[in-house]
Amino acid sequence: MARLDFVPGNRLTLLRNGAEFFPALEAAIDGAAREVYLQTYIFRADRAGLRIAEALKRAAGRGVEVCLLIDGFGSSELPEEFADGLRKAGVRLLYFRPDPSRWQLKRNRLRRMHRKVAVADGRLAFVGGINIEDDIQPGGPPAPRFDFAVAVEGPLVSAIHHMARRLWGLVAWSQLRRRQALPALPLSTARAGEHRAALARRDNLRHRHDIERAYLDAIAAARGEVLIANAYFLPGRRFRRALVDARQRGARVVLLLQGRIEYVLQHYATRALYGSLLGAGVEIYEYQKSYLHAKVACVDKRWATVGSSNFDPFSLLLAREANVVVEHEGFAGELRDSLLRAIQDDSVAVHGERWRDEPLIDRALSWLAYGAVRWFMGVAGYGYHDEPLG
């Protein structure tokens, strides 16, 4: 397993929700002169999708090499005429593992590209949890999803560019049986700021546990506070033990989790863990204002991560994910402030007494859902256990 390679001299800008992310992404695409990589799990033909699609078309029309990679399952509802319009405009569009049927239980179809990554001209990159879709979906809460991305300038962009370019090449080779040769760009390694940061990824070879290990190392070193916001939180025993150990050392351990039911199975399976965590002194808050989609954390007010990885077996064992990890008090403090405001203004605390008083049927549903997740992973050939991290 590869250890994280921290590099200094970066400038990182925290972006909250689509209201900040989409204008920044659109400006980066419009400013590109040579190439754009955009890789996302979901691309919808809604207002946000149309906005970014038009920017991609404008870039292709200027002669920019535009490489768009979307997941075959997450973006399976994208209309074919929408995709054809992008291709006709000169955008190179590929699907990661095209998904012909949602009802075929095949082992490999669970391996998805869940990353949300963009790179413009090898000089500006974006990593986070925000898909290319409207923050507010029809039939959902009236408030935008709670989510984050980060814009990256400086030496770390080289690693993000390499990751995006490599995956594009692998998918192009597997589907087209030929490499999509693109001219190599001279990448700048000049300092752009004061942030020390690293790219943490999850794939199926050298980087299978990098994101999980980054979290575990930070939690093991925590002395003051561990603050985690995660949309689908279903970690293994090792991670839960790390949280309990941090609490026993005297650190405050806070989880901000999904309060609204977006996906029934994940929602109830997560709640099966509440009793043991609350009993160990871990604080749990459920976000109520809208759907929580964030995958971020802060430790001791100086370590932070923003990315696409949930803490469920699908993200930890199967999906291609990407997080940026930052060691900087200013950046961590900004993210921490956003999370604390969400906890104070838009969340409710789950108390041990309240949880013990939950109706028996609700607690039974939680354990049934938890068992269903484990069973599903086993049937698919992925035993959900704690693998050695090395």
N, C-alpha and C positions, 0 to 999 in steps of 0.2 A: 504494500500500500504506500502510495506516494504521500510525503508530508507536504504541508502547504509551503509555498515559496513566497514569503512576504517581500514586497519591494517598496521602497520609500518614494517620495516625490510625486504622489498622485493628488489630483483634485477630485473629490467625490461630492456630488450634489444629490441630496436626498429628495426624491419626488414622491409626493403623496397622491395616490389615486390617479385616475385617468385625467383629471382636470389639470394636473401638472405634467404628467408623463406624455400624453399625446401631443401637446404643443411642442415639447422639447424633441420628441422623436420626429415629428413632421419637419421641424426646423433643421434637424441633422440630415434628414434625407434630402431636403431642398438644398442644403449646402454641400452635398457630396459632389465631387468632380470625377471620381474614378470607380468606386464600387460601394455597394451596400449589401450587407448580409442582414436578413431579418429571419429569426427562427422563433416560432411561437406555437404553443399547444392549441389554442383556439384562435381562429380568425373568422369573424362573423361579417355578414354583409349588412351591418347596421350603420349608424352614423359614424361611429369611431372607425369601423372597418372601411367605409367609403372614404373617409378622410385620409387614412393611411394608404389605401390603395391608390388614390389619386396622386399622392406624393410619390409613390413608387413608380407610377406611370410617367409622371413628369421627369423623374430621374432617368428612367430608361430612354425617354425621348431626347434627353441631352447627351445620350451616349454612355451613360453610367451603366456598369455591369451590376444588375440588380438580381440578387439570389434570394428567393423567398422559399423557406422550408416550413411547412405546417404539418401538424400531426394528423395522421389518417383517421384516428378515432375522435380526437378532440375537435377537429374541423370537418367531420364527416357531413355536417349539414350545410356546408358552404355550397351555394348553387353552382352548378357546373358552368353556367353562362357567366357568372362572376369570375370564376377562375380562368375561363377562356378569354375574357376581356383583359385580364392581366397579361396573359401570354401574348395576345395579339399586340399589346402595347410594348412588348419587348422584355417583360419581366420573366425571368427564369423561375418557374414555380414547380416545386416537387413536393410530394407527400411522403412523410416518414411513415413507413409501414401502412400503405393504403388498406383500409378496413372495409372489405366488401359486405360484411354482415355483422351487426352488433350481437347476434345470437349464437355465433359459433364460438364455443369455448376451446380455443386453441392456445397452447402454452405460449407461443411467441407473440400472440396478439396483445398480451398484457405488457409487453415491453414497449413503452411509449416514449416520445420526446416531449417532456413536460417543461423544458427550458423556455424562458422568455428572454431572448438575447438579440441585440442589434449592434452592428458595428458599421460606422460610416468612414470610409477612406482610411481605415486603420488608425484613426486619430481620436475618435469619440465612440464610446461604447455605452450600452445600457444593459443592465442585468436586474432582474427582479421577479415579481410574481404577477405582473399585470398582463393579461391577454389582450389581443386586439379585438375588443368588444366594448360596448357601452357599459359604463359603471352601473347603470340602472336598467334592469331588464324588465320587459312586460310581465306583469303578474307578481313581481318581486317587491321588496320594500321600496319606499319612495326616496330613501337616502342612498348615496353611492356606496359601493363596496368599500371596505376598509382594506387598503392594500398599499404596497410600496414598490418603488424601483429606485435604482441609483444610476446616475450618469457618471461615467468614468473618463477622466483625461489623465494622460501621463503614461509611465512605463507599463502599468498593468494592462493597458489596452492591447499590447502585443500578445499576451497570453489569451485574452478573450477572443481576439481575432484568429489566433491559431486554432482554438477550439471550434469556432464557428466554421472556419474554412475547411478544417479536417472533416467535420461531420457532413458538410455539404458534399465534399468529394466522395465520401463513403456512400452516401445515399445515391448520388449521381451514378457512381460505378455499379451499384447493385441493381439499379433500375434501367439504366441506359446502356450498360455494358461498355461504357467508355468514360474516360475521365473528362470532366468539364474543366479544361485547362483555362485558368485565369492568370493574367500577368501578376507576378509577385510585386507587392507594393513595398517601397522602402518605409519601414515603420519607425516612427519617432520614439526615442527613449528619453527625450528631454523631460526634465522635471516640470510639473505643472502645478504643484501644490505641496502641502505638508502632510498628506495622509499616507500612512503605511498600511498597505492592503495586499490581499492575496485572493486568487481565484480558487474556489473550492467547487469541484464538479463531481457528479456521480455518473459513471458509465459502467460497462460490464467487464472492463479489463483492469487496468492499473488503478483506477479511481473508484472502486466499488464502494468504499466506506469513507471517502475523504470528508464529506459534509458531516456525517455522524461523528467522526473522530474530532473534527474541529469543535463541534459542540461539546463533546465529552472532555476534551482537554481544557476548554474554557471553564466548564462547570467544575472540574476537579481543582482548578486553581482559584475558584471564587471564594472570597472571604466576606464580601459585603452584600451582594445582591445578584440574583439571577432572574431576569425578566424575559419571558418568552411569549410571543404571540404566534399562534399557529392555527391554521384553518382546520386541519384534520390531524388530530393528535392521538396517535395510537402507538407509542414507542414500545420497544422490547424491554425485558427486565433490566438489562445493563443500564439503559438510559434512566429508567425510573429509579434504580438504585443510586445513580449519580446525583439525582435531584434530592433524594432523601439524605444522602451523605452530606451534601452541601448545607441542607437545613440543619443537620445535627452539628455541623461545625459553627453554626450561628449565623449563616447567611440567610437573608430573606429570599424566598423562592416564590415567584409569582407567575402564574399561567393565565394568559388571556386567550380564551377559546371561543369557539362558535356557540352562540346562544340560540340563534334561529335554526330551524331544521331546513337545510338545503338538500342534503342527501341522508335519508333516514338511517341506513345501515351504519354509516360512519358516525353519525350523531350519537346514536345509542351505544355503539361500541366504545366510543371515547368515554362516555359517562360511566362505563363499567369500571374504569380506573379511579374514579373520584374518591371512593371510600378510603382506599389505602393511602392515596396522596394527601387527602385532608387529614387523615389520622396521623400522618408524619409531620404535619405543620405546614404543608404547602398551601399557598393561597391560590384559589381558583376564582376567576371572574369570567362571566359569559357576556359576550358582546351582543347588544340588543338592537342597536340603531339600524343596522343593515346586516348584510352578509359579511362576515369576516373572512377575508381571503389572504391575509398577510402571512408571510413565513419569515419572521424576523426575530432577533433576540439582542439583548444587551446584558453584559456581565460586568459588574464592578465599575460601571460608569465609564469604561474605557475600551471595552471589546464589544464589537457589534457585528451582526451579519444581516444581509438582505438578499433574498433570492427566491427560488421557485420551489424549494424542497419542503414538503410537509413531513410530519413525523408519523407516517403510517407505512405499512409494509409495501405499498405500491411505490411510494417515493424512495424508500430506503433500500428496496431489493430489486426494483424493476425498471424504473423510469430514468431517463437521462435528465439530470437536473444541473443547475448552476447557481451558486451563491457567491457573493463577494463578502469577504471577511475583513474587517477594519479594526485596527488598533489605534484609536485616536479619541481623546476625551471630548473634543468638540463635536465630532460626528456622532459618537455614541450618545452624548448628552442630548443632541437634537432628536435622535430617534427615541430615546428614553422619554423625553418630554411629550412626544406625540402619543406614546403608549400610555403614559400615566394620565394624560387628558382623556383618552378613550376609556380608561378604566373608571375614572372619576365621573365623567359626564354621560357615558353611553353604555355602561355595563352594570351588571348586578353581581354581588358576591355570592358564592356558593359556600354556605357554612356547614360545618359538620353536622350540627343538630338538624338543620333543614334537610340535609341529604339523608340522614337516618330516618327522617319522617316521610320521605318520599313514598308514595304508594308502592306496595309490593309488586304490582303489575309493571310499574315503570322500571324498577330495579331488575325484574326478571327479563324485561325486554332488552335492557342493557347487556346483561350477560348472554342472552341468546344472540344478540347482534355481534358481540365480541367473539363468541364461538363460531358464528357464521363466517366472519372474516378469516379466522384461522382455518376453518374447514375449506373455504374457497381457495385459499392459497395452497393448501395441501393437495386438493383435487387438481389444481392447475400445475402441480409439480414443484411448488415453491414452499417448502416448509418454513413457517414463520417462527424462526428461533433466532437467538443471538449468535451470529457467526463470529469467529475469532477476528479481531481487528488487527492483529499483528503488533 
